[in-house]
Amino acid sequence: MNDTTLVCIVDDDESVRTALSRLLASAGYVTRTYPTARALLDAAPPYGATPTVVLTDYRMPGMDGIGLAVELSAAPAPPAVVFLTAHGTIPATVRAIRDGAIDFLEKPVQSGVLLEAVERAAQWSRERVRTLESGHQLRERYAMLTPRERQVCALIVSGMINKEAAWELGISEKTIKVHRARVVEKLGARSLPDLVRIAERLGVGPPAAAGTRSA
């Protein structure tokens, strides 16, 4: 278990919040407690920067757990959600999963079952954070490319061979090879298929001027 994982506990019962916080803290999690869904939303924990699980009661005054999950799903990097309720039903469970819940547990729940559910959610969140960090690193690497290198990258991943890209840009094939090597090095690509996958993640497509030979 990663002790940097944050678990946000949302329940209108203070005694429940305290008990859950103590249990999760004893398992090594960092915890924060909130009496309402709105209190959590107003606090805006660092979703995306830190693996985060929201452990929330299903029925609460004001916004309920489903409403909270819907609000959280609109975040750039939504946290994992685990519902905990004494009013579980099959339709509610189906709706909860559809709205992004990782687990739906009925009270009373055994400590071991709860910890397993939170850890599954935490693992999902860790993987999501790693993916986001990877994407951020790729964007930083792409920003290091010169305008000409970006043109070459777009043409190569669109399927052009070096000779075709050279004709398209009006430069020598040798120069294309130099730019291509720099693109591969800066983006950390291991092969052409890997470069294509990286370009897809970055949303890089054929340049707007493709099809018109540069002077």
Buried (B, 14 or more C-beta within 10 A) or exposed (E): EBEEBBBBBBBBEEEBBEBBBEBBEEBEBBBBBBBBBBBBBEEEBEBBEBBBBBBBBBEBEEBBBBBBBEBBEEBEBBBBBBBBBEEBEEEBBEBBBEBBBBBBBBEEBEEEEBBEBBBBBBBBBBEBBEEBEEEEEBEEBBEEBEEBBBBBBBBBBBEBEBEBBBBBBEBEEEBBBEBBEBBBEBBEBEEEEEBBEBBEBBEBEBBEEBEEEEE
